[in-house]
């Protein structure tokens, strides 16, 4: 297989029926991406790294066919506990890796639910996957991972409040009102624990 054939294969394996769909998801120029996938343009190593990271394969496999197309795992970076607060790994490392769901971008990470603070929405052991950070104002009425300016990271439903401030709602706790948010990321996927 050629690099462009491998690129096409991993795009299809990632669940994107069309090249333009993948380009939009990852913020690439659709014209440039299609030219790489069709073989019209060669693929430099720096470009291959970008595509490999997005599709979670090794750049060596993409460019040269070395190794296999095994997907790199999605990092499990912490857990969600009491009060639906996210507790990251102290040293910035990872607890584990999980198989990435289709179409999840290169910046996606996962956190595991600990305890029953998010019941009945989530059970202990469920895994939440979130991807790119967005402006909080774009995610009103969405369930998100939010980073507050005071340093806490929470899983909440984001609501509008006063200008520049937000209200955060839970499934089983009183709302937190009028808080400043550094960033928000929508929950993209949930991996339920096995029964």
C-alpha positions as CSV (number, residue, x, y, z in Angstrom):
1,X,0.0,0.0,0.0
2,X,1.1,3.6,-0.6
3,X,0.9,6.3,2.0
4,X,-2.2,7.8,0.4
5,X,-3.9,4.4,0.4
6,X,-3.1,4.0,4.1
7,X,-4.4,7.5,4.8
8,X,-7.7,6.6,3.1
9,X,-7.9,3.3,5.0
10,X,-7.5,4.9,8.4
11,X,-10.0,7.7,7.5
12,X,-12.6,5.1,6.6
13,X,-11.7,3.0,9.7
14,X,-12.2,6.1,11.8
15,X,-15.8,6.3,10.6
16,X,-15.6,9.1,8.1
17,X,-17.3,8.2,4.8
18,X,-15.8,11.2,3.0
19,X,-12.5,12.9,3.0
20,X,-14.1,16.3,3.5
21,X,-15.9,15.0,6.6
22,X,-12.6,14.1,8.3
23,X,-11.0,17.4,7.2
24,X,-13.8,19.4,8.7
25,X,-13.7,17.5,12.0
26,X,-10.0,18.0,12.4
27,X,-9.8,21.6,11.0
28,X,-7.8,20.8,7.9
29,X,-8.2,22.3,4.4
30,X,-10.5,19.8,2.6
31,X,-8.8,20.5,-0.7
32,X,-5.3,19.8,0.7
33,X,-6.5,16.7,2.6
34,X,-8.2,15.2,-0.5
35,X,-5.0,15.9,-2.5
36,X,-3.0,13.9,0.1
37,X,-5.5,11.1,0.2
38,X,-5.7,10.8,-3.5
39,X,-2.0,10.8,-4.0
40,X,-2.1,14.1,-6.0
41,X,0.3,15.7,-3.4
42,X,3.1,13.9,-1.6
43,X,3.0,13.8,2.1
44,X,5.9,15.3,4.1
45,X,6.8,13.8,7.4
46,X,5.5,16.8,9.4
47,X,2.1,16.4,7.6
48,X,2.1,12.7,8.2
49,X,2.5,13.3,11.9
50,X,-0.5,15.5,12.0
51,X,-2.7,12.9,10.2
52,X,-1.3,10.1,12.3
53,X,-2.0,11.9,15.5
54,X,-5.5,12.7,14.5
55,X,-6.2,9.1,13.5
56,X,-4.2,7.6,16.3
57,X,-1.7,5.6,14.3
58,X,2.1,5.8,14.1
59,X,3.5,8.2,11.5
60,X,6.0,5.5,10.5
61,X,3.2,3.2,9.5
62,X,1.4,5.9,7.6
63,X,4.4,7.0,5.6
64,X,6.4,3.8,5.2
65,X,4.1,0.9,6.2
66,X,6.4,0.0,9.1
67,X,4.6,-1.9,11.9
68,X,0.8,-2.0,11.7
69,X,-2.2,0.3,11.8
70,X,-3.0,-0.5,15.4
71,X,-4.7,2.4,17.0
72,X,-3.0,4.3,19.8
73,X,-5.0,4.3,23.0
74,X,-7.0,7.2,24.4
75,X,-5.4,8.4,27.6
76,X,-7.4,8.0,30.8
77,X,-6.1,11.1,32.7
78,X,-8.1,11.1,35.9
79,X,-11.4,10.4,37.5
80,X,-14.7,12.2,38.3
81,X,-15.6,12.0,42.0
82,X,-17.6,13.7,44.7
83,X,-19.6,16.7,43.5
84,X,-18.7,15.6,39.9
85,X,-15.3,17.2,40.3
86,X,-12.5,15.9,38.0
87,X,-9.4,14.8,39.8
88,X,-6.5,14.6,37.4
89,X,-3.4,12.4,37.9
90,X,-1.0,14.3,40.2
91,X,2.0,14.0,38.0
92,X,0.2,14.8,34.7
93,X,0.5,11.2,33.6
94,X,-2.2,8.7,32.6
95,X,-4.0,6.0,34.6
96,X,-4.6,3.8,31.7
97,X,-5.5,3.8,28.0
98,X,-8.8,2.9,26.4
99,X,-9.7,2.0,22.8
100,X,-10.7,5.3,21.1
101,X,-14.2,5.5,19.7
102,X,-14.5,6.4,16.0
103,X,-14.1,10.0,15.0
104,X,-12.6,11.3,18.3
105,X,-9.9,13.8,17.7
106,X,-6.2,13.8,18.7
107,X,-6.7,16.0,21.8
108,X,-9.4,13.7,23.3
109,X,-8.9,12.4,26.8
110,X,-11.0,10.3,29.2
111,X,-11.9,10.3,32.8
112,X,-13.5,7.5,34.9
113,X,-16.5,7.9,37.2
114,X,-15.7,7.1,40.9
115,X,-18.5,6.9,43.4
116,X,-22.2,7.7,42.8
117,X,-22.1,11.5,42.7
118,X,-23.3,11.4,39.1
119,X,-26.0,8.8,39.5
120,X,-28.5,8.2,37.8
121,X,-26.8,9.7,34.7
122,X,-23.6,7.7,35.1
123,X,-22.6,4.7,37.2
124,X,-19.3,4.1,38.9
125,X,-16.8,2.8,36.4
126,X,-18.3,4.5,33.4
127,X,-15.7,6.5,31.3
128,X,-16.4,10.0,29.8
129,X,-14.5,11.1,26.8
130,X,-14.1,14.8,25.9
131,X,-12.3,16.5,23.1
132,X,-11.5,20.0,22.1
133,X,-12.1,22.9,24.4
134,X,-14.7,25.4,23.2
135,X,-15.9,28.8,24.4
136,X,-18.4,28.3,27.2
137,X,-21.0,30.5,25.4
138,X,-21.0,27.9,22.6
139,X,-22.0,25.1,24.9
140,X,-25.0,26.5,26.8
141,X,-27.4,23.7,27.9
142,X,-24.8,21.0,27.2
143,X,-23.3,18.5,29.5
144,X,-19.6,19.4,29.7
145,X,-16.3,19.1,31.4
146,X,-15.7,22.7,32.6
147,X,-12.5,24.2,34.0
148,X,-13.3,27.0,36.4
149,X,-11.0,30.0,36.9
150,X,-10.5,28.8,40.6
151,X,-8.8,25.7,39.3
152,X,-11.5,23.1,39.8
153,X,-12.6,20.9,36.9
154,X,-16.2,19.7,37.0
155,X,-18.7,17.7,34.9
156,X,-21.9,19.8,34.8
157,X,-24.7,21.0,32.6
158,X,-23.7,24.5,31.5
159,X,-26.3,27.3,31.7
160,X,-26.3,31.0,31.0
161,X,-26.1,33.4,33.9
162,X,-25.0,37.0,34.1
163,X,-22.8,38.4,31.4
164,X,-19.4,36.5,31.5
165,X,-20.7,34.2,34.2
166,X,-22.4,30.8,34.1
167,X,-24.5,28.5,36.2
168,X,-23.6,24.8,36.5
169,X,-26.2,22.2,37.2
170,X,-25.9,18.6,38.3
171,X,-28.2,15.6,38.1
172,X,-28.3,15.2,41.9
173,X,-26.8,18.3,43.6
174,X,-27.7,22.0,44.0
175,X,-26.5,24.3,41.1
176,X,-23.4,26.4,41.3
177,X,-24.3,29.9,40.3
178,X,-22.4,32.8,38.8
179,X,-19.0,31.3,38.1
180,X,-16.2,32.2,35.7
181,X,-15.1,29.4,33.4
182,X,-11.7,29.1,31.8
183,X,-12.8,26.5,29.2
184,X,-15.5,23.9,28.5
185,X,-15.5,20.7,26.5
186,X,-18.7,18.7,25.6
187,X,-18.9,15.1,26.6
188,X,-18.4,13.3,23.3
189,X,-18.8,9.7,24.2
190,X,-19.5,7.5,27.2
191,X,-18.1,4.0,27.7
192,X,-20.4,2.2,30.1
193,X,-18.8,-0.2,32.6
194,X,-19.3,-3.8,31.9
195,X,-22.1,-5.2,34.0
